[in-house]
Amino acid sequence: MELSGATWRKSRRSGNGECVEVADDLAGVVGVRDSKDPAGPALTFDPRAWRAFVDHAKRS
């Protein structure tokens, strides 16, 4: 999947800048990449699966 036009964002809670970036403005998927390697590989998730992950992480 082509992600070059994605708008990537980091959490406002990212203090040191070393975290994941998320692009949720894609056609039917959510992109996730390492902020230290923006030209590196990115993972893509179904939006429901990503939401389930985020909800679980918030509860942990």
PDBQT receptor file of N, H, CA, C and O in Angstrom, charges set to zero:
ATOM      1  N   MET A   1       0.838  -1.178   0.000  1.00  0.00    +0.000 N 
ATOM      2  CA  MET A   1       0.000   0.000   0.000  1.00  0.00    +0.000 C 
ATOM      3  C   MET A   1       0.883   1.241   0.000  1.00  0.00    +0.000 C 
ATOM      4  O   MET A   1       1.872   1.304   0.729  1.00  0.00    +0.000 OA
ATOM      5  N   GLU A   2       0.536   2.193  -0.791  1.00  0.00    +0.000 N 
ATOM      6  H   GLU A   2      -0.268   2.142  -1.383  1.00  0.00    +0.000 HD
ATOM      7  CA  GLU A   2       1.275   3.460  -0.897  1.00  0.00    +0.000 C 
ATOM      8  C   GLU A   2       0.888   4.374   0.264  1.00  0.00    +0.000 C 
ATOM      9  O   GLU A   2      -0.284   4.713   0.426  1.00  0.00    +0.000 OA
ATOM     10  N   LEU A   3       1.869   4.770   1.068  1.00  0.00    +0.000 N 
ATOM     11  H   LEU A   3       2.821   4.494   0.937  1.00  0.00    +0.000 HD
ATOM     12  CA  LEU A   3       1.612   5.617   2.234  1.00  0.00    +0.000 C 
ATOM     13  C   LEU A   3       2.313   6.971   2.144  1.00  0.00    +0.000 C 
ATOM     14  O   LEU A   3       2.325   7.722   3.119  1.00  0.00    +0.000 OA
ATOM     15  N   SER A   4       2.893   7.292   0.991  1.00  0.00    +0.000 N 
ATOM     16  H   SER A   4       2.883   6.682   0.199  1.00  0.00    +0.000 HD
ATOM     17  CA  SER A   4       3.681   8.526   0.883  1.00  0.00    +0.000 C 
ATOM     18  C   SER A   4       2.838   9.789   1.075  1.00  0.00    +0.000 C 
ATOM     19  O   SER A   4       3.377  10.817   1.484  1.00  0.00    +0.000 OA
ATOM     20  N   GLY A   5       1.553   9.743   0.797  1.00  0.00    +0.000 N 
ATOM     21  H   GLY A   5       1.116   8.908   0.464  1.00  0.00    +0.000 HD
ATOM     22  CA  GLY A   5       0.708  10.917   0.970  1.00  0.00    +0.000 C 
ATOM     23  C   GLY A   5       0.009  10.984   2.317  1.00  0.00    +0.000 C 
ATOM     24  O   GLY A   5      -0.829  11.857   2.542  1.00  0.00    +0.000 OA
ATOM     25  N   ALA A   6       0.348  10.069   3.208  1.00  0.00    +0.000 N 
ATOM     26  H   ALA A   6       1.029   9.360   3.025  1.00  0.00    +0.000 HD
ATOM     27  CA  ALA A   6      -0.320  10.009   4.515  1.00  0.00    +0.000 C 
ATOM     28  C   ALA A   6       0.074  11.193   5.389  1.00  0.00    +0.000 C 
ATOM     29  O   ALA A   6       1.174  11.732   5.271  1.00  0.00    +0.000 OA
ATOM     30  N   THR A   7      -0.833  11.581   6.256  1.00  0.00    +0.000 N 
ATOM     31  H   THR A   7      -1.727  11.143   6.352  1.00  0.00    +0.000 HD
ATOM     32  CA  THR A   7      -0.553  12.600   7.269  1.00  0.00    +0.000 C 
ATOM     33  C   THR A   7      -0.287  11.876   8.576  1.00  0.00    +0.000 C 
ATOM     34  O   THR A   7      -1.198  11.307   9.178  1.00  0.00    +0.000 OA
ATOM     35  N   TRP A   8       0.965  11.900   9.011  1.00  0.00    +0.000 N 
ATOM     36  H   TRP A   8       1.705  12.363   8.522  1.00  0.00    +0.000 HD
ATOM     37  CA  TRP A   8       1.385  11.166  10.208  1.00  0.00    +0.000 C 
ATOM     38  C   TRP A   8       1.316  12.079  11.427  1.00  0.00    +0.000 C 
ATOM     39  O   TRP A   8       1.589  13.276  11.338  1.00  0.00    +0.000 OA
ATOM     40  N   ARG A   9       0.945  11.498  12.565  1.00  0.00    +0.000 N 
ATOM     41  H   ARG A   9       0.723  10.525  12.637  1.00  0.00    +0.000 HD
ATOM     42  CA  ARG A   9       0.900  12.266  13.813  1.00  0.00    +0.000 C 
ATOM     43  C   ARG A   9       1.414  11.409  14.962  1.00  0.00    +0.000 C 
ATOM     44  O   ARG A   9       1.331  10.181  14.934  1.00  0.00    +0.000 OA
ATOM     45  N   LYS A  10       1.950  12.090  15.973  1.00  0.00    +0.000 N 
ATOM     46  H   LYS A  10       2.018  13.087  15.996  1.00  0.00    +0.000 HD
ATOM     47  CA  LYS A  10       2.414  11.441  17.195  1.00  0.00    +0.000 C 
ATOM     48  C   LYS A  10       1.475  11.812  18.334  1.00  0.00    +0.000 C 
ATOM     49  O   LYS A  10       0.728  12.786  18.245  1.00  0.00    +0.000 OA
ATOM     50  N   SER A  11       1.521  11.044  19.379  1.00  0.00    +0.000 N 
ATOM     51  H   SER A  11       2.129  10.252  19.451  1.00  0.00    +0.000 HD
ATOM     52  CA  SER A  11       0.737  11.354  20.559  1.00  0.00    +0.000 C 
ATOM     53  C   SER A  11       1.219  12.661  21.175  1.00  0.00    +0.000 C 
ATOM     54  O   SER A  11       2.414  12.957  21.168  1.00  0.00    +0.000 OA
ATOM     55  N   ARG A  12       0.297  13.425  21.699  1.00  0.00    +0.000 N 
ATOM     56  H   ARG A  12      -0.674  13.185  21.705  1.00  0.00    +0.000 HD
ATOM     57  CA  ARG A  12       0.683  14.649  22.420  1.00  0.00    +0.000 C 
ATOM     58  C   ARG A  12       1.488  14.315  23.659  1.00  0.00    +0.000 C 
ATOM     59  O   ARG A  12       2.199  15.172  24.184  1.00  0.00    +0.000 OA
ATOM     60  N   ARG A  13       1.390  13.094  24.132  1.00  0.00    +0.000 N 
ATOM     61  H   ARG A  13       0.813  12.398  23.705  1.00  0.00    +0.000 HD
ATOM     62  CA  ARG A  13       2.111  12.661  25.331  1.00  0.00    +0.000 C 
ATOM     63  C   ARG A  13       3.516  12.170  25.025  1.00  0.00    +0.000 C 
ATOM     64  O   ARG A  13       4.220  11.716  25.928  1.00  0.00    +0.000 OA
ATOM     65  N   SER A  14       3.931  12.251  23.789  1.00  0.00    +0.000 N 
ATOM     66  H   SER A  14       3.360  12.619  23.056  1.00  0.00    +0.000 HD
ATOM     67  CA  SER A  14       5.263  11.820  23.407  1.00  0.00    +0.000 C 
ATOM     68  C   SER A  14       6.266  12.871  23.861  1.00  0.00    +0.000 C 
ATOM     69  O   SER A  14       6.393  13.923  23.234  1.00  0.00    +0.000 OA
ATOM     70  N   GLY A  15       6.967  12.596  24.933  1.00  0.00    +0.000 N 
ATOM     71  H   GLY A  15       6.864  11.741  25.443  1.00  0.00    +0.000 HD
ATOM     72  CA  GLY A  15       7.896  13.571  25.494  1.00  0.00    +0.000 C 
ATOM     73  C   GLY A  15       9.231  13.631  24.781  1.00  0.00    +0.000 C 
ATOM     74  O   GLY A  15       9.777  14.716  24.584  1.00  0.00    +0.000 OA
ATOM     75  N   ASN A  16       9.764  12.491  24.394  1.00  0.00    +0.000 N 
ATOM     76  H   ASN A  16       9.321  11.609  24.554  1.00  0.00    +0.000 HD
ATOM     77  CA  ASN A  16      11.106  12.470  23.818  1.00  0.00    +0.000 C 
ATOM     78  C   ASN A  16      11.103  12.364  22.298  1.00  0.00    +0.000 C 
ATOM     79  O   ASN A  16      12.168  12.372  21.680  1.00  0.00    +0.000 OA
ATOM     80  N   GLY A  17       9.940  12.266  21.693  1.00  0.00    +0.000 N 
ATOM     81  H   GLY A  17       9.075  12.260  22.195  1.00  0.00    +0.000 HD
ATOM     82  CA  GLY A  17       9.859  12.193  20.241  1.00  0.00    +0.000 C 
ATOM     83  C   GLY A  17      10.151  10.832  19.659  1.00  0.00    +0.000 C 
ATOM     84  O   GLY A  17      10.056  10.647  18.446  1.00  0.00    +0.000 OA
ATOM     85  N   GLU A  18      10.504   9.875  20.494  1.00  0.00    +0.000 N 
ATOM     86  H   GLU A  18      10.581  10.025  21.480  1.00  0.00    +0.000 HD
ATOM     87  CA  GLU A  18      10.789   8.523  20.019  1.00  0.00    +0.000 C 
ATOM     88  C   GLU A  18       9.577   7.642  20.297  1.00  0.00    +0.000 C 
ATOM     89  O   GLU A  18       9.460   7.039  21.363  1.00  0.00    +0.000 OA
ATOM     90  N   CYS A  19       8.698   7.583  19.336  1.00  0.00    +0.000 N 
ATOM     91  H   CYS A  19       8.794   8.073  18.470  1.00  0.00    +0.000 HD
ATOM     92  CA  CYS A  19       7.474   6.821  19.527  1.00  0.00    +0.000 C 
ATOM     93  C   CYS A  19       6.947   6.381  18.173  1.00  0.00    +0.000 C 
ATOM     94  O   CYS A  19       7.634   6.500  17.159  1.00  0.00    +0.000 OA
ATOM     95  N   VAL A  20       5.746   5.880  18.164  1.00  0.00    +0.000 N 
ATOM     96  H   VAL A  20       5.188   5.783  18.987  1.00  0.00    +0.000 HD
ATOM     97  CA  VAL A  20       5.125   5.524  16.901  1.00  0.00    +0.000 C 
ATOM     98  C   VAL A  20       4.337   6.705  16.368  1.00  0.00    +0.000 C 
ATOM     99  O   VAL A  20       3.895   7.570  17.123  1.00  0.00    +0.000 OA
ATOM    100  N   GLU A  21       4.171   6.726  15.071  1.00  0.00    +0.000 N 
ATOM    101  H   GLU A  21       4.530   6.023  14.457  1.00  0.00    +0.000 HD
ATOM    102  CA  GLU A  21       3.320   7.711  14.412  1.00  0.00    +0.000 C 
ATOM    103  C   GLU A  21       2.169   6.957  13.762  1.00  0.00    +0.000 C 
ATOM    104  O   GLU A  21       2.328   5.824  13.308  1.00  0.00    +0.000 OA
ATOM    105  N   VAL A  22       1.021   7.595  13.725  1.00  0.00    +0.000 N 
ATOM    106  H   VAL A  22       0.891   8.515  14.094  1.00  0.00    +0.000 HD
ATOM    107  CA  VAL A  22      -0.180   6.973  13.185  1.00  0.00    +0.000 C 
ATOM    108  C   VAL A  22      -0.745   7.845  12.071  1.00  0.00    +0.000 C 
ATOM    109  O   VAL A  22      -0.763   9.071  12.174  1.00  0.00    +0.000 OA
ATOM    110  N   ALA A  23      -1.197   7.205  11.024  1.00  0.00    +0.000 N 
ATOM    111  H   ALA A  23      -1.182   6.209  10.941  1.00  0.00    +0.000 HD
ATOM    112  CA  ALA A  23      -1.905   7.891   9.938  1.00  0.00    +0.000 C 
ATOM    113  C   ALA A  23      -3.270   7.228   9.814  1.00  0.00    +0.000 C 
ATOM    114  O   ALA A  23      -3.372   6.073   9.401  1.00  0.00    +0.000 OA
ATOM    115  N   ASP A  24      -4.309   7.958  10.170  1.00  0.00    +0.000 N 
ATOM    116  H   ASP A  24      -4.226   8.896  10.506  1.00  0.00    +0.000 HD
ATOM    117  CA  ASP A  24      -5.642   7.359  10.108  1.00  0.00    +0.000 C 
ATOM    118  C   ASP A  24      -6.518   8.009   9.045  1.00  0.00    +0.000 C 
ATOM    119  O   ASP A  24      -7.739   7.852   9.054  1.00  0.00    +0.000 OA
ATOM    120  N   ASP A  25      -5.894   8.732   8.140  1.00  0.00    +0.000 N 
ATOM    121  H   ASP A  25      -4.903   8.860   8.133  1.00  0.00    +0.000 HD
ATOM    122  CA  ASP A  25      -6.628   9.371   7.053  1.00  0.00    +0.000 C 
ATOM    123  C   ASP A  25      -6.500   8.587   5.745  1.00  0.00    +0.000 C 
ATOM    124  O   ASP A  25      -6.650   9.151   4.661  1.00  0.00    +0.000 OA
ATOM    125  N   LEU A  26      -6.226   7.303   5.851  1.00  0.00    +0.000 N 
ATOM    126  H   LEU A  26      -6.104   6.845   6.731  1.00  0.00    +0.000 HD
ATOM    127  CA  LEU A  26      -6.012   6.460   4.675  1.00  0.00    +0.000 C 
ATOM    128  C   LEU A  26      -7.310   5.770   4.278  1.00  0.00    +0.000 C 
ATOM    129  O   LEU A  26      -8.261   5.729   5.060  1.00  0.00    +0.000 OA
ATOM    130  N   ALA A  27      -7.348   5.246   3.101  1.00  0.00    +0.000 N 
ATOM    131  H   ALA A  27      -6.576   5.279   2.467  1.00  0.00    +0.000 HD
ATOM    132  CA  ALA A  27      -8.549   4.590   2.571  1.00  0.00    +0.000 C 
ATOM    133  C   ALA A  27      -8.736   3.205   3.186  1.00  0.00    +0.000 C 
ATOM    134  O   ALA A  27      -8.258   2.209   2.643  1.00  0.00    +0.000 OA
ATOM    135  N   GLY A  28      -9.428   3.148   4.315  1.00  0.00    +0.000 N 
ATOM    136  H   GLY A  28      -9.816   3.957   4.756  1.00  0.00    +0.000 HD
ATOM    137  CA  GLY A  28      -9.788   1.867   4.910  1.00  0.00    +0.000 C 
ATOM    138  C   GLY A  28      -8.749   1.203   5.781  1.00  0.00    +0.000 C 
ATOM    139  O   GLY A  28      -8.966   0.082   6.241  1.00  0.00    +0.000 OA
ATOM    140  N   VAL A  29      -7.626   1.857   6.025  1.00  0.00    +0.000 N 
ATOM    141  H   VAL A  29      -7.450   2.768   5.652  1.00  0.00    +0.000 HD
ATOM    142  CA  VAL A  29      -6.602   1.281   6.905  1.00  0.00    +0.000 C 
ATOM    143  C   VAL A  29      -6.014   2.374   7.798  1.00  0.00    +0.000 C 
ATOM    144  O   VAL A  29      -6.155   3.568   7.533  1.00  0.00    +0.000 OA
ATOM    145  N   VAL A  30      -5.353   1.925   8.859  1.00  0.00    +0.000 N 
ATOM    146  H   VAL A  30      -5.238   0.955   9.074  1.00  0.00    +0.000 HD
ATOM    147  CA  VAL A  30      -4.609   2.815   9.743  1.00  0.00    +0.000 C 
ATOM    148  C   VAL A  30      -3.141   2.439   9.594  1.00  0.00    +0.000 C 
ATOM    149  O   VAL A  30      -2.783   1.269   9.733  1.00  0.00    +0.000 OA
ATOM    150  N   GLY A  31      -2.287   3.422   9.312  1.00  0.00    +0.000 N 
ATOM    151  H   GLY A  31      -2.578   4.372   9.200  1.00  0.00    +0.000 HD
ATOM    152  CA  GLY A  31      -0.856   3.177   9.178  1.00  0.00    +0.000 C 
ATOM    153  C   GLY A  31      -0.139   3.485  10.479  1.00  0.00    +0.000 C 
ATOM    154  O   GLY A  31      -0.499   4.417  11.198  1.00  0.00    +0.000 OA
ATOM    155  N   VAL A  32       0.894   2.681  10.774  1.00  0.00    +0.000 N 
ATOM    156  H   VAL A  32       1.187   1.924  10.190  1.00  0.00    +0.000 HD
ATOM    157  CA  VAL A  32       1.694   2.864  11.988  1.00  0.00    +0.000 C 
ATOM    158  C   VAL A  32       3.155   2.709  11.597  1.00  0.00    +0.000 C 
ATOM    159  O   VAL A  32       3.527   1.763  10.903  1.00  0.00    +0.000 OA
ATOM    160  N   ARG A  33       3.985   3.657  12.052  1.00  0.00    +0.000 N 
ATOM    161  H   ARG A  33       3.683   4.426  12.615  1.00  0.00    +0.000 HD
ATOM    162  CA  ARG A  33       5.422   3.574  11.746  1.00  0.00    +0.000 C 
ATOM    163  C   ARG A  33       6.242   4.082  12.932  1.00  0.00    +0.000 C 
ATOM    164  O   ARG A  33       5.714   4.703  13.855  1.00  0.00    +0.000 OA
ATOM    165  N   ASP A  34       7.532   3.806  12.882  1.00  0.00    +0.000 N 
ATOM    166  H   ASP A  34       7.961   3.302  12.132  1.00  0.00    +0.000 HD
ATOM    167  CA  ASP A  34       8.479   4.247  13.904  1.00  0.00    +0.000 C 
ATOM    168  C   ASP A  34       8.878   5.685  13.595  1.00  0.00    +0.000 C 
ATOM    169  O   ASP A  34       9.349   5.971  12.494  1.00  0.00    +0.000 OA
ATOM    170  N   SER A  35       8.697   6.586  14.547  1.00  0.00    +0.000 N 
ATOM    171  H   SER A  35       8.314   6.353  15.441  1.00  0.00    +0.000 HD
ATOM    172  CA  SER A  35       9.007   7.995  14.301  1.00  0.00    +0.000 C 
ATOM    173  C   SER A  35      10.494   8.237  14.068  1.00  0.00    +0.000 C 
ATOM    174  O   SER A  35      10.862   9.245  13.464  1.00  0.00    +0.000 OA
ATOM    175  N   LYS A  36      11.354   7.337  14.533  1.00  0.00    +0.000 N 
ATOM    176  H   LYS A  36      11.055   6.519  15.024  1.00  0.00    +0.000 HD
ATOM    177  CA  LYS A  36      12.796   7.500  14.323  1.00  0.00    +0.000 C 
ATOM    178  C   LYS A  36      13.226   7.082  12.927  1.00  0.00    +0.000 C 
ATOM    179  O   LYS A  36      14.335   7.399  12.497  1.00  0.00    +0.000 OA
ATOM    180  N   ASP A  37      12.350   6.369  12.211  1.00  0.00    +0.000 N 
ATOM    181  H   ASP A  37      11.449   6.112  12.560  1.00  0.00    +0.000 HD
ATOM    182  CA  ASP A  37      12.676   5.871  10.877  1.00  0.00    +0.000 C 
ATOM    183  C   ASP A  37      11.493   6.092   9.935  1.00  0.00    +0.000 C 
ATOM    184  O   ASP A  37      10.890   5.129   9.462  1.00  0.00    +0.000 OA
ATOM    185  N   PRO A  38      11.157   7.357   9.661  1.00  0.00    +0.000 N 
ATOM    186  CA  PRO A  38       9.965   7.619   8.853  1.00  0.00    +0.000 C 
ATOM    187  C   PRO A  38      10.028   7.070   7.430  1.00  0.00    +0.000 C 
ATOM    188  O   PRO A  38       8.986   6.873   6.804  1.00  0.00    +0.000 OA
ATOM    189  N   ALA A  39      11.208   6.824   6.917  1.00  0.00    +0.000 N 
ATOM    190  H   ALA A  39      12.054   6.984   7.425  1.00  0.00    +0.000 HD
ATOM    191  CA  ALA A  39      11.335   6.246   5.579  1.00  0.00    +0.000 C 
ATOM    192  C   ALA A  39      11.322   4.722   5.621  1.00  0.00    +0.000 C 
ATOM    193  O   ALA A  39      11.322   4.066   4.580  1.00  0.00    +0.000 OA
ATOM    194  N   GLY A  40      11.312   4.168   6.824  1.00  0.00    +0.000 N 
ATOM    195  H   GLY A  40      11.312   4.701   7.670  1.00  0.00    +0.000 HD
ATOM    196  CA  GLY A  40      11.324   2.714   6.984  1.00  0.00    +0.000 C 
ATOM    197  C   GLY A  40       9.953   2.106   6.779  1.00  0.00    +0.000 C 
ATOM    198  O   GLY A  40       9.033   2.764   6.293  1.00  0.00    +0.000 OA
ATOM    199  N   PRO A  41       9.824   0.850   7.153  1.00  0.00    +0.000 N 
ATOM    200  CA  PRO A  41       8.564   0.142   6.936  1.00  0.00    +0.000 C 
ATOM    201  C   PRO A  41       7.443   0.676   7.822  1.00  0.00    +0.000 C 
ATOM    202  O   PRO A  41       7.685   1.250   8.884  1.00  0.00    +0.000 OA
ATOM    203  N   ALA A  42       6.229   0.475   7.365  1.00  0.00    +0.000 N 
ATOM    204  H   ALA A  42       6.033   0.008   6.502  1.00  0.00    +0.000 HD
ATOM    205  CA  ALA A  42       5.045   0.843   8.131  1.00  0.00    +0.000 C 
ATOM    206  C   ALA A  42       4.102  -0.354   8.157  1.00  0.00    +0.000 C 
ATOM    207  O   ALA A  42       4.045  -1.142   7.213  1.00  0.00    +0.000 OA
ATOM    208  N   LEU A  43       3.378  -0.471   9.234  1.00  0.00    +0.000 N 
ATOM    209  H   LEU A  43       3.424   0.168  10.001  1.00  0.00    +0.000 HD
ATOM    210  CA  LEU A  43       2.358  -1.503   9.357  1.00  0.00    +0.000 C 
ATOM    211  C   LEU A  43       1.005  -0.888   9.034  1.00  0.00    +0.000 C 
ATOM    212  O   LEU A  43       0.804   0.310   9.233  1.00  0.00    +0.000 OA
ATOM    213  N   THR A  44       0.089  -1.687   8.544  1.00  0.00    +0.000 N 
ATOM    214  H   THR A  44       0.252  -2.661   8.383  1.00  0.00    +0.000 HD
ATOM    215  CA  THR A  44      -1.272  -1.209   8.331  1.00  0.00    +0.000 C 
ATOM    216  C   THR A  44      -2.240  -2.133   9.054  1.00  0.00    +0.000 C 
ATOM    217  O   THR A  44      -2.041  -3.346   9.117  1.00  0.00    +0.000 OA
ATOM    218  N   PHE A  45      -3.290  -1.534   9.597  1.00  0.00    +0.000 N 
ATOM    219  H   PHE A  45      -3.452  -0.549   9.546  1.00  0.00    +0.000 HD
ATOM    220  CA  PHE A  45      -4.283  -2.267  10.366  1.00  0.00    +0.000 C 
ATOM    221  C   PHE A  45      -5.680  -1.891   9.907  1.00  0.00    +0.000 C 
ATOM    222  O   PHE A  45      -5.917  -0.776   9.441  1.00  0.00    +0.000 OA
ATOM    223  N   ASP A  46      -6.585  -2.819  10.043  1.00  0.00    +0.000 N 
ATOM    224  H   ASP A  46      -6.392  -3.725  10.421  1.00  0.00    +0.000 HD
ATOM    225  CA  ASP A  46      -7.997  -2.535   9.878  1.00  0.00    +0.000 C 
ATOM    226  C   ASP A  46      -8.388  -1.541  10.975  1.00  0.00    +0.000 C 
ATOM    227  O   ASP A  46      -7.967  -1.716  12.118  1.00  0.00    +0.000 OA
ATOM    228  N   PRO A  47      -9.168  -0.516  10.674  1.00  0.00    +0.000 N 
ATOM    229  CA  PRO A  47      -9.514   0.476  11.699  1.00  0.00    +0.000 C 
ATOM    230  C   PRO A  47     -10.143  -0.116  12.962  1.00  0.00    +0.000 C 
ATOM    231  O   PRO A  47      -9.883   0.372  14.061  1.00  0.00    +0.000 OA
ATOM    232  N   ARG A  48     -10.962  -1.154  12.823  1.00  0.00    +0.000 N 
ATOM    233  H   ARG A  48     -11.173  -1.551  11.930  1.00  0.00    +0.000 HD
ATOM    234  CA  ARG A  48     -11.561  -1.772  14.024  1.00  0.00    +0.000 C 
ATOM    235  C   ARG A  48     -10.508  -2.453  14.873  1.00  0.00    +0.000 C 
ATOM    236  O   ARG A  48     -10.564  -2.380  16.101  1.00  0.00    +0.000 OA
ATOM    237  N   ALA A  49      -9.549  -3.114  14.244  1.00  0.00    +0.000 N 
ATOM    238  H   ALA A  49      -9.504  -3.173  13.247  1.00  0.00    +0.000 HD
ATOM    239  CA  ALA A  49      -8.480  -3.775  14.986  1.00  0.00    +0.000 C 
ATOM    240  C   ALA A  49      -7.601  -2.739  15.693  1.00  0.00    +0.000 C 
ATOM    241  O   ALA A  49      -7.193  -2.946  16.835  1.00  0.00    +0.000 OA
ATOM    242  N   TRP A  50      -7.312  -1.629  15.016  1.00  0.00    +0.000 N 
ATOM    243  H   TRP A  50      -7.644  -1.461  14.088  1.00  0.00    +0.000 HD
ATOM    244  CA  TRP A  50      -6.505  -0.576  15.632  1.00  0.00    +0.000 C 
ATOM    245  C   TRP A  50      -7.229   0.026  16.837  1.00  0.00    +0.000 C 
ATOM    246  O   TRP A  50      -6.617   0.242  17.884  1.00  0.00    +0.000 OA
ATOM    247  N   ARG A  51      -8.525   0.295  16.695  1.00  0.00    +0.000 N 
ATOM    248  H   ARG A  51      -9.022   0.119  15.845  1.00  0.00    +0.000 HD
ATOM    249  CA  ARG A  51      -9.319   0.851  17.794  1.00  0.00    +0.000 C 
ATOM    250  C   ARG A  51      -9.332  -0.105  18.980  1.00  0.00    +0.000 C 
ATOM    251  O   ARG A  51      -9.211   0.331  20.125  1.00  0.00    +0.000 OA
ATOM    252  N   ALA A  52      -9.477  -1.397  18.725  1.00  0.00    +0.000 N 
ATOM    253  H   ALA A  52      -9.576  -1.751  17.795  1.00  0.00    +0.000 HD
ATOM    254  CA  ALA A  52      -9.450  -2.398  19.801  1.00  0.00    +0.000 C 
ATOM    255  C   ALA A  52      -8.106  -2.383  20.512  1.00  0.00    +0.000 C 
ATOM    256  O   ALA A  52      -8.055  -2.471  21.739  1.00  0.00    +0.000 OA
ATOM    257  N   PHE A  53      -7.009  -2.272  19.750  1.00  0.00    +0.000 N 
ATOM    258  H   PHE A  53      -7.051  -2.200  18.753  1.00  0.00    +0.000 HD
ATOM    259  CA  PHE A  53      -5.681  -2.200  20.351  1.00  0.00    +0.000 C 
ATOM    260  C   PHE A  53      -5.540  -0.960  21.229  1.00  0.00    +0.000 C 
ATOM    261  O   PHE A  53      -5.071  -1.048  22.363  1.00  0.00    +0.000 OA
ATOM    262  N   VAL A  54      -5.944   0.190  20.707  1.00  0.00    +0.000 N 
ATOM    263  H   VAL A  54      -6.325   0.262  19.785  1.00  0.00    +0.000 HD
ATOM    264  CA  VAL A  54      -5.827   1.444  21.467  1.00  0.00    +0.000 C 
ATOM    265  C   VAL A  54      -6.683   1.376  22.729  1.00  0.00    +0.000 C 
ATOM    266  O   VAL A  54      -6.229   1.769  23.803  1.00  0.00    +0.000 OA
ATOM    267  N   ASP A  55      -7.903   0.886  22.613  1.00  0.00    +0.000 N 
ATOM    268  H   ASP A  55      -8.272   0.567  21.741  1.00  0.00    +0.000 HD
ATOM    269  CA  ASP A  55      -8.770   0.772  23.788  1.00  0.00    +0.000 C 
ATOM    270  C   ASP A  55      -8.159  -0.134  24.841  1.00  0.00    +0.000 C 
ATOM    271  O   ASP A  55      -8.209   0.172  26.032  1.00  0.00    +0.000 OA
ATOM    272  N   HIS A  56      -7.582  -1.245  24.409  1.00  0.00    +0.000 N 
ATOM    273  H   HIS A  56      -7.541  -1.493  23.441  1.00  0.00    +0.000 HD
ATOM    274  CA  HIS A  56      -6.933  -2.165  25.356  1.00  0.00    +0.000 C 
ATOM    275  C   HIS A  56      -5.713  -1.508  26.009  1.00  0.00    +0.000 C 
ATOM    276  O   HIS A  56      -5.503  -1.640  27.215  1.00  0.00    +0.000 OA
ATOM    277  N   ALA A  57      -4.919  -0.807  25.216  1.00  0.00    +0.000 N 
ATOM    278  H   ALA A  57      -5.089  -0.700  24.237  1.00  0.00    +0.000 HD
ATOM    279  CA  ALA A  57      -3.724  -0.144  25.767  1.00  0.00    +0.000 C 
ATOM    280  C   ALA A  57      -4.114   0.914  26.798  1.00  0.00    +0.000 C 
ATOM    281  O   ALA A  57      -3.425   1.075  27.806  1.00  0.00    +0.000 OA
ATOM    282  N   LYS A  58      -5.192   1.624  26.562  1.00  0.00    +0.000 N 
ATOM    283  H   LYS A  58      -5.752   1.493  25.743  1.00  0.00    +0.000 HD
ATOM    284  CA  LYS A  58      -5.649   2.642  27.521  1.00  0.00    +0.000 C 
ATOM    285  C   LYS A  58      -6.077   2.017  28.839  1.00  0.00    +0.000 C 
ATOM    286  O   LYS A  58      -5.904   2.622  29.897  1.00  0.00    +0.000 OA
ATOM    287  N   ARG A  59      -6.633   0.812  28.785  1.00  0.00    +0.000 N 
ATOM    288  H   ARG A  59      -6.774   0.321  27.926  1.00  0.00    +0.000 HD
ATOM    289  CA  ARG A  59      -7.085   0.144  30.010  1.00  0.00    +0.000 C 
ATOM    290  C   ARG A  59      -5.945  -0.502  30.778  1.00  0.00    +0.000 C 
ATOM    291  O   ARG A  59      -6.099  -0.796  31.963  1.00  0.00    +0.000 OA
ATOM    292  N   SER A  60      -4.809  -0.730  30.139  1.00  0.00    +0.000 N 
ATOM    293  H   SER A  60      -4.684  -0.491  29.177  1.00  0.00    +0.000 HD
ATOM    294  CA  SER A  60      -3.682  -1.421  30.780  1.00  0.00    +0.000 C 
ATOM    295  C   SER A  60      -2.834  -0.494  31.601  1.00  0.00    +0.000 C 
ATOM    296  O   SER A  60      -1.850  -0.926  32.201  1.00  0.00    +0.000 OA
TER     297      SER A  60
